Amino acid sequence: MDIIDFGHFSLTSSTGIMTFANQEGQDWYDLRRSLTAWDNQGNFLNAIYGAWAMVDPATRKVTNVEHDPSRMVPNDRIVLGIDAEPSDITEGMIYRDGLLTPAPPDPPAAEIFKPVSRRQLRLTLVRNQISLASVEAAIASMPEGLEKQEAEIEWADASAFERSHPTLLTIATALDLDESAVDTLWRQAQQA
């Protein structure tokens, strides 16, 4: 697959007419006209390259793929002419070092943790050698004030616990449990 990089185009509107030029000053519309064929009525016939792609210069991801480059508005985009079918190029592909590579997989969706019961949480803590007394000591060591009072009430009276509750996160920090450790404990608690 041959790829021609026509450069990074930016808006260059000095006369009130929107034009785009690359870093060498080459006008997008002039370039496009020289690489395409049109009929007498102004309808697009074909182009030198089968596929045209725009690439975000920051992320290097393909943001748009066309067979007709007149459908592209390359404001703050790199323009590629590609000797391929448009269906061979997909949005999200990465353009680097003159090559296109497949789009990286989407990051896994954030895991959704369901609330756990008081029983589930306490069983999981003791099964992982975290004594209930150490949780109570962590709460007792908090500075006097509303946050400490809420933590005491939550620990003593809550019937269920939310994974992302601020009080739980404060206690986890006091017990030197990082996010990964809390996630692991929460998965175990959901099975208890």
Buried (B, 14 or more C-beta within 10 A) or exposed (E): EEBEEBBBBBEBEEEEEEBBBBEEEEBBEEBBEEBBEEEEEEEBEEBEBBBBBBBBBEEBBBBBBBBBBBEBEBEEBBBBBBEBEBEBBEEEBBBEEEEBEEEEEEEEEEEEBEBBBBEBBBBBBEEEEBEEEBBBEBBEEBEEEEBBEBBBEBBEEBEEBBBEBEBBBBBBEBBEBEEEBBBBBBBBBBEE
